[in-house]
């Protein structure tokens, strides 16, 4: 286990004030670790971290934080409910007043925000270090990166929240991850119709390899991210308008985009690629 017991868990949760070492969180910790492995780190890194080598201390701590917060957050609804011979009861303590629903909700909201930030911090760490380069070859990394947007914070920076997108807009990191398939479809179909499938694939590989981009490429990347997020959230009008803007920047700087310049999309710059979205068949 990456978080061996209650004492290791408590280090990341100052709100916990319990006597002894309760086993109530044991199963939650196990499930939280399984979720972390499936969502981000994969089984190879899990096995490596289980050895608790000092060389992996920084990564282990990031993973322990995610597991601890996730386990506690998932346990909150059941923490004061017990099953007795007479049925379900609520744990009471004369020395402490029970927390109000508002306070519990405030704690839950705060913990969810910390969990999302902790997962983003973990992904950013893995992206920026060469120590765990093998992680980039995992299915978990492929899934996480296939929509160009690797962190929830980055998604919120480019995703427009509106009445059109509200229903599909992710509220948590895990919901953001589940949106990645839609992000990839938007990139490789709708947006690729303007920037070319060849350049869309190249841009995706550059992001996965953490390559340094030219300033003009960064501008295009930002527009493409906005487009991809909007389309995945159901706002095609905004998405296609941003894809057209990205294409326009590329057309004005063809020497900086040789893959696009050599593509059929660039060769077919007819009136249908105007400033009006026309790919209604998608």
Buried (B, 14 or more C-beta within 10 A) or exposed (E): EBBEEBEBBBEBBEEBEEEEEEEEBBEBBBBBBEBBBBBBBBEBBBEBBEEEEEEBEEBBBBBBBBBBBBBBBBBBEEBBEEEEEEEEEEEEEEEEEEEEEEEBEEBEEEBBEBBBBBBBBBBBBBBEEEEBEEBBEBEBBEBBBBBBBBBBBBBBEBBBEEEBBEEBBBEBBBEBBEBBEBBBBBBBBBBBBBBBBBBBBBBBEBBBEEEEEEEBBEBBBBBBBBBBBBBBBBBBEBBBBBBBBBBBBBBEBEEBBEBBBBBEBBEEEEEEBEEEBEBEEE
